[in-house]
Amino acid sequence: MKLQPDRLDVQSILGYGPGWVGLARNGAAEKIERSVIIGSSGELIDWHCSRFEDLTPEHFDQLAGLRPELVIFGSGARLRFPPPAFLRHLMAQRIGMETMDTLAACRTYNILAGEGRHVMVALLIEPVN
């Protein structure tokens, strides 16, 4: 699915499909085919996990260490929630987190980033078989 954001001054997600997301970054488009953390301040960080079942508390600790205002977790093609224990460091730092499927996470990130919020989206991009 192709997304058409208004002209944003931050990196934005242009599209999404099975196994990929498209990112507008520094005036160029980039196709990303791996799990990734995208931040409204220009962050683009590999998130080393290719399956929901492989997520660990350390994946979410990495997000807490980045100190965003809000984390959006895109759980893949369907909505799946991480165990509450995985979110301990986010909660301790009072960092909000919302879980949604990856397509909804992409749209929500664009809206919040466009509003100037310090938001990060952690997208689980599962390989297509």
Summary of the structure (lengths in Angstrom):
residues: 129
radius of gyration: 13.4
end to end distance: 18.9
largest distance: 38.8
contacts: 394
relative contact order: 0.25
helix: 26%
strand: 31%
